[in-house]
Amino acid sequence: MSTVTENDLKELKDLINKRFDYIDKRFDSIDNKFDRIDNKFERVDNKIDNVTEAINGLKVNVTKIEENMSGLDTRLKNIEFTNRGIFISIATGFVLAVLGALTKFLFFNPSI
């Protein structure tokens, strides 16, 4: 039977401490990696927030453009209606002028 000496216990304690130091270093390395990953996720979140804000701004701009298009459509309809009325008035006036001239030359011609 062998006896455990104080020197053996000290060596065992040193070996255990070395292993714990190695494990602590590995955990520190893993913690650093997780910190970097967290930083990357935060940057991605910030970029997503920026993109979301840009999309919301674009939606607002599209809504404004649609409102402007609606106003322009209304104006265009009014202009078309006005142009149609002007054309009809000019065409009617022209037809009446031609008919007036024809009746003047055909029915009231003093040379006949």
C-alpha positions in Angstrom: 0.0 0.0 0.0 1.3 3.4 -0.9 1.0 6.4 1.1 0.0 9.8 -0.3 2.5 12.4 0.5 2.2 16.0 0.8 4.2 16.5 -2.3 1.8 14.2 -4.3 -1.1 16.3 -3.1 0.6 19.5 -4.1 1.4 18.1 -7.6 -2.2 17.0 -8.0 -3.4 20.5 -6.8 -1.1 22.2 -9.4 -2.3 19.9 -12.1 -6.0 20.7 -11.3 -5.2 24.4 -11.2 -3.5 24.2 -14.6 -6.6 22.5 -16.0 -8.9 25.1 -14.5 -6.7 27.9 -15.9 -6.9 26.3 -19.3 -10.7 25.9 -19.0 -10.9 29.6 -17.9 -8.9 30.7 -20.9 -11.2 28.7 -23.2 -14.3 30.2 -21.6 -12.8 33.7 -22.0 -12.2 33.0 -25.6 -15.7 31.7 -26.1 -17.1 34.8 -24.2 -15.1 37.0 -26.6 -16.6 35.2 -29.6 -20.1 35.6 -28.2 -19.4 39.4 -27.6 -18.3 39.8 -31.2 -21.4 37.9 -32.4 -23.6 40.1 -30.2 -22.0 43.2 -31.7 -22.7 41.9 -35.2 -26.3 41.2 -34.3 -26.6 44.8 -33.0 -25.2 46.2 -36.2 -27.6 44.0 -38.2 -30.5 45.2 -36.0 -29.5 48.8 -36.6 -29.3 48.2 -40.3 -32.7 46.6 -40.3 -34.1 49.6 -38.3 -32.6 52.0 -40.9 -34.1 50.0 -43.8 -37.5 49.9 -42.0 -37.3 53.7 -41.6 -36.4 54.1 -45.2 -39.3 51.9 -46.3 -41.7 53.8 -44.1 -40.4 57.0 -45.7 -40.9 55.6 -49.2 -44.5 54.6 -48.2 -45.2 58.1 -47.2 -43.7 59.5 -50.4 -45.7 57.0 -52.5 -48.9 58.1 -50.7 -48.1 61.7 -51.4 -47.5 60.9 -55.0 -50.8 59.0 -55.3 -52.6 62.0 -53.8 -50.9 64.3 -56.3 -51.8 61.9 -59.1 -55.4 62.0 -58.0 -55.4 65.8 -58.0 -53.7 65.8 -61.5 -56.3 63.3 -62.7 -59.1 65.5 -61.6 -57.5 68.5 -63.2 -57.0 66.6 -66.4 -60.7 65.5 -66.5 -61.7 69.2 -66.0 -59.4 70.3 -68.8 -60.7 67.5 -71.1 -64.3 68.6 -70.3 -63.4 72.2 -71.0 -61.6 71.4 -74.2 -64.5 69.3 -75.4 -66.9 72.2 -74.7 -64.6 74.6 -76.6 -64.3 72.2 -79.5 -68.1 71.7 -79.7 -68.6 75.5 -79.5 -66.1 76.2 -82.3 -67.4 73.3 -84.5 -71.0 74.5 -83.9 -70.0 78.1 -84.7 -68.2 77.0 -87.9 -71.2 74.9 -89.0 -73.5 77.8 -88.3 -71.3 80.2 -90.2 -71.1 77.8 -93.2 -74.9 77.3 -93.1 -75.4 81.1 -92.8 -73.2 81.7 -95.8 -74.9 79.0 -97.9 -78.3 80.4 -97.1 -77.2 83.9 -97.9 -75.8 82.9 -101.2 -78.5 80.4 -102.1 -81.7 82.1 -101.0 -80.9 85.8 -100.9 -78.8 86.1 -104.0 -80.1 89.3 -105.9 -78.5 88.3 -109.1 -81.1 85.6 -109.8 
